[in-house]
Amino acid sequence: MQKKFSTAVFNGRNAFLLFFFFLCLNHSVVAQGFLKANGQQITDGKGNNILLRGIGLGGWMLQEGYMLRVNGHGPQHSIRQRIEALIGKTKTAAFYDAWLANHTTRADIDSLRAWGFNSVRLPMHYNLYTLPVEQEPVAGKQTWLTKGFAMTDSLLQWCKANKMYLILDLHAAPGGQGNDLNIADRDTTYPNLWQSEANRQKTIALWEKLAERYKDEPWIGGYDILNEPNYGFTDPAGDRNGIREPLNQPLKELMMAITTAIRKIDQKHIIIIEGNGWGNNYRGILPPWDKNMVLSFHRYWNFNDKASIGSILEAREKYNVPVWLGETGENSNVWFTQAINLLETNNIGWAWWPLKKLGNNNPLEIKSNPAYERVLRYWNNNGPKPSAEEAAEGLTELAASLQNSKNIIHYDVLDAMFRQPFSTATKPFRLHQVKSGTVIAAVDYDLGRNGYAYADQDTADYHVSTGQRGAGNRGRMYRNDGVDISRDSATGDFYISHTQPGEWVQYTIEVTEPGTYQLEFSIAAKEAGSLILSVNGSNSRSLALPAGETGRWHPAELKNVQLNRGKQVIKVQVEQGGFLLKNIRFLKSV
C-alpha cells in the first residue's frame, strides 16, 4: 500500500535521478483515463482507487513574503515594489523573469517522481494569464496573456512524462478572494473579488479558457477552482476571514457559476471546491452540485488524531463524495509522519506545501547569500540600505539558487513523508565507516521516528489545537526533526543544542577497524553536564562533561569503548543537560 523510499543511505541527487531515468525507459506514459469522483473515492479510468501524494509549487507563480524571510510577510506586489525601490524597474523585471524560469523546471518534477510523489498542485496567479480588471483596455473584455498558459503547458508535459497528475489551483483570483492578503497577492486599493462583478466574470472566464485548453488532457487531475476563500460576508468586521460565516452565499454562487462554465466545455475533469475560512468552512455550501466533485480542506498545526478531521469525514459520509487535503505542511518531520499516517489510514490523499523555499521544513531548500541577507536586514529594519549594485547581486544570486541543481535536498523530510508513516525502523542518515580518526558530526544521527532514531521533548507545533506554539526544532536548520540544531557562526558547523535530560540520539555505524576506542565528544557548556553512551543497547557508560568558556569547544573523553567489526548502534543520551554537542571523534587505543 505504502510506497517505500528504497535507498537506505542517501548519497545525493544523482542516484535518484539515474534510478528514475531507467525506470522511465520501461514504462509507457499512458494515463489510465481521467480521474473521477466515484462514491467516496477518487478513481482512475479503470476504477482503481487513487491516493494522491502530491506537493504544491508555492512561491513559483506567486511569492509569499515568509518564503523569502521578509518580516511582516507581504503580498507579492508589495515585495516587487520594495525590489524596484532598490534596483529599479528594469532589473526588477529581469529578476522576476529569472525567478519564473528557475523556480520549477523539468528537473524538479523528475525529482518528485523519483522520490515517490504522484501529483503536483499548481498555485496559479491570474495575472500571468490575463490582465487585471483595472488594466483592461475595454471594460468587460478579457485580454489573454501567453506567459501563464505557456508555463502551465510546460509543467503539464513534465508531469505527463513522469506519469504524474497536475491539479490546477487558482491561488490568486482577480481582486483577491479574502483578507489574508499574502496568499492571493491582494491589493487593497482596488475592489476585491467579492466587491467587483468584473473580477468575478474574469475569474469565470479564466476557468472557461483553462477548460478549453485542457479538456482532453487526462494527466490534468482536476480543477481546484478557488484557493482558500477567507472573507466574512455576514460579519465583515468581526469575522474577517469567514471562519464563522454561517451562509457563504456569494462563495457558493461563484463556485456554481464557475462549475457551469466549465461543464459547458469539459464534462470529464474533477472539480475541486474549498470552503471559506481558508478552505474549511462549508456551512451553506453543501450538498455538492456536480456529480464529479471533490471536497478539499486545508490543515495546519492541528493534532493528528481522527477528531481533527472529523468534520470532513462526516461530510464525505453524508454526501458520498471524495475528500482531499489540498494543502498542509510547514511543521516538523514528526508532524508530517503523524499526519500522513492519519490521512492514508483514512484513504485521504494530500498535497504538501511547499516544494521549496528559504527554509528546511520542505523537500528542497533555496540557499540564501550574504548580499541578499543584507537586503533582508534592511527590509526588516535591522541594517542599512544596501547599494543598488549590492542588492542586485543578492537578488540575482537568489534567483539563480532557485534551480533544482542548486537546492539543498532534505532527505530527512522525504523519509518522514514516505517511509516513516508506516515504519518504526531506523536508517543511517549518512554512511559512518568507523576506524581510528573517524569524526561523526553529532547532527548526522539516524533517520527515523522520535523515540526510535532519537528522542526529543519538543517535536512539533500544534498551536491550532493547543493555543500555544511549539518550537519543534528550535534551531530550525539542517534537519527538520525534533532534535534542536544550531550553527556555529565562526566555523559554519552545525551542532545539537538545547539538550535536556532524557533526550538522546542514535548512530548506526560500520566499524572497519574493531577494537578498543577512546571517544572524544566535542562539547561546549557554561555549566557541568553529563551524558550516557551505550553500544547495541548495552554497556552503558556515564561521562561527566566539564564546564567551559561560553562559545568555546573542548573535548570530553570516554575511554575503553569496545567496538566490534561491522554494524554497531551507539546511543548518546543526555543525563544532565545544557551542553552543546558538535561531533564525536573515534580514536583507537594502542
C-alpha positions, 0 to 999 in steps of 0.5 A: 500500500505504502510506497517505500523510499528504497535507498537506505543511505542517501548519497545525493541527487544523482542516484535518484535521478539515474534510478528514475531515468531507467525506470522511465525507459520501461514504462509507457506514459499512458494515463489510465483515463481521467480521474473521477469522483466515484462514491467516496473515492477518487478513481482512475479510468479503470476504477482503481482507487487513487491516493494522491501524494502530491506537493504544491509549487508555492512561491513559483507563480506567486511569492509569499513574503515568509518564503523569502524571510521578509518580516511582516510577510507581504503580498507579492506586489508589495515585495516587487515594489520594495525590489524596484525601490532598490534596483529599479524597474528594469532589473526588477523585471529581469529578476522576476523573469529569472525567478519564473524560469528557475523556480520549477523546471523539468528537473524538479518534477523528475525529482518528485517522481523519483522520490515517490510523489504522484501529483503536483498542485499548481498555485496559479496567479491570474495575472500571468494569464490575463490582465487585471480588471483595472488594466483592461483596455475595454471594460468587460473584455478579457485580454489573454496573456501567453506567459501563464498558459505557456508555463502551465503547458510546460509543467503539464508535459513534465508531469505527463512524462513522469506519469504524474497528475497536475491539479490546477489551483487558482491561488490568486483570483482577480481582486483577491478572494479574502483578507489574508492578503499574502496568499492571493497577492491582494491589493487593497486599493482596488475592489476585491473579488467579492466587491467587483462583478468584473473580477468575478466574470474574469475569474469565470472566464479564466476557468472557461479558457483553462477548460478549453485548453485542457479538456482532453488532457487526462494527466490534468487531475482536476480543477481546484477552482478557488484557493482558500476563500477567507472573507466574512460576508455576514460579519465583515468586521468581526469575522474577517476571514469567514471562519464563522460565516454561517451562509457563504452565499456569494462563495457558493454562487461563484463556485456554481457559476464557475462549475457551469462554465466549465461543464459547458466545455469539459464534462470529464475533469474533477472539480475541486471546491474549498470552503471559506475560512481558508478552505474549511468552512462549508456551512451553506455550501453543501450538498455538492452540485456536480456529480464529479466533485471533490471536497478539499480542506486545508490543515495546519498545526492541528493534532493528528488524531481522527477528531481533527478531521472529523468534520470532513469525514462526516461530510464525505459520509453524508454526501458520498463524495471524495475528500482531499487535503489540498494543502498542509505542511510547514511543521516538523518531520514528526508532524508530517509522519503523524499526519500522513499516517492519519490521512492514508489510514483514512484513504485521504490523499494530500498535497504538501506545501511547499516544494521549496523555499528559504527554509528546511521544513520542505523537500528542497531548500533555496540557499540564501547569500550574504548580499541578499541577507543584507537586503533582508536586514534592511527590509526588516529594519535591522541594517542599512540600505544596501547599494543598488549594485549590492542588492542586485547581486543578492537578488540575482544570486537568489534567483539563480539558487532557485534551480533544482541543481542548486537546492539543498535536498532534505532527505530527512523530510522525504523519509518522514513523508514516505517511509516513516508513516508506516515504519518504526525502523531506523536508517543511517542518515549518512554512511559512518565507516568507523576506524581510528580518526573517524569524526561523526558530526553529532547532527548526522544521527539516524533517520527515523521516528522520535523515540526510535532514531532519537528522542526529543521533548519538543517535536512539533507545533500544534498551536491550532489545537493547543493555543500555544506554539511549539518550537519543534526544532528550535534551531530550525536548520539542517534537519527538520526533526525534533532534535534542536540544531544550531550553527556555529557562526565562526566555523559554519558547523552545525551542532545539537543544542538545547539538550535536556535530560532524557533526550538522546540520539542514535548512530548506526555505524560500520566499524572497519577497524574493531577494537578498543576506542577512546571517544572524544565528544566535542562539547561546549557548556557554561555549566557541568553536564553529563551524558550516557553512551551505550553500544547495541543497547548495552554497556552503558557508560556515564561521562561527566562533561566539564564546564567551559568558556561560553562559545568555546569547544573542548573535548570530553573523553570516554575511554575503553569503548569496545567496538566490534567489526561491522554494524554497531548502534551507539546511543548518546543520551543526555543525563544532565543537560545544557551542553552543546554537542558538535561531533564525536571523534573515534580514536583507537587505543594502542 
